[in-house]
Amino acid sequence: MLEVIQYTIGMSNGFFLRSGEAVIAVDSGGEMGEAPFLDVCEKHGIDPRGIRLLVVTHGHVDHFVNMGPMKAVTGAPLLCHRLAAPFLREGLRPVVFGRNELGKAIMERQAIEGDPIPFVPRVEPDIEFMGTYDLAPWGIDGKIIETPGHSKCSTAVILPTGEAIVGDTIAQPHGASKVTLAFLTDTEGSDDVLFDSVERILSAAHTIYSGHGGPFTREEVMEALMEEKARLGKA
């Protein structure tokens, strides 16, 4: 049986995919250190040395900040989209802006309060991909697809169980009343690209796991998509 395990460290979620003895870790949570990772492994009965692959959904620091310690503990290779690799390898921050009112408000607050993760660590990816990546060789029946819109390097893990892990393509930030589509983007005019990515996720999944909040139902995400399209006159 394929199992999705969600945990929260710091400001964001990480995930384990477990099928029998095979385990893959997706994203890292938003806090750096070996101890919090070992704690969530122990809580969920996972031997960190048995994790076969580490996956980063996109190149934003709150999703890979702890991948260095996770690589050291597990000995597993680290996989990311080719366009995400420079952010991990060089410790870069993306240039993003708010694509809706929520995103603009968050950017304004961050400008006043400062970045919640002040240090971007460097970590070397071992595997880079573009297009679609098959997880079957790692013992998990599933695939990773490209889902640009939040970032050019955004990806989603799609599972045959009707579940998906989508990074920040769909999210519910702290304090928000309901799920929303990506409220930040690195691409001008990204709305249509984002909508297409969300629709491809919804065509494959009924349960959506996010980097922030969740999990969400297909119906919740569909409502958010329709609201966004209506706001922009694209319904």
Secondary structure as GFF3:
##gff-version 3
##sequence-region A 1 235
A	DSSP	beta_strand	2	9	.	.	.	ID=ss1
A	DSSP	beta_strand	12	19	.	.	.	ID=ss2
A	DSSP	beta_strand	22	26	.	.	.	ID=ss3
A	DSSP	alpha_helix	34	43	.	.	.	ID=ss4
A	DSSP	three_ten_helix	48	50	.	.	.	ID=ss5
A	DSSP	beta_strand	51	55	.	.	.	ID=ss6
A	DSSP	alpha_helix	61	64	.	.	.	ID=ss7
A	DSSP	alpha_helix	67	74	.	.	.	ID=ss8
A	DSSP	beta_strand	78	81	.	.	.	ID=ss9
A	DSSP	alpha_helix	85	90	.	.	.	ID=ss10
A	DSSP	beta_strand	97	98	.	.	.	ID=ss11
A	DSSP	alpha_helix	101	113	.	.	.	ID=ss12
A	DSSP	beta_strand	127	129	.	.	.	ID=ss13
A	DSSP	beta_strand	133	134	.	.	.	ID=ss14
A	DSSP	three_ten_helix	136	138	.	.	.	ID=ss15
A	DSSP	beta_strand	143	146	.	.	.	ID=ss16
A	DSSP	beta_strand	155	158	.	.	.	ID=ss17
A	DSSP	beta_strand	163	165	.	.	.	ID=ss18
A	DSSP	beta_strand	170	171	.	.	.	ID=ss19
A	DSSP	beta_strand	180	181	.	.	.	ID=ss20
A	DSSP	beta_strand	184	185	.	.	.	ID=ss21
A	DSSP	alpha_helix	191	204	.	.	.	ID=ss22
A	DSSP	beta_strand	207	209	.	.	.	ID=ss23
A	DSSP	beta_strand	216	217	.	.	.	ID=ss24
A	DSSP	alpha_helix	218	231	.	.	.	ID=ss25
###
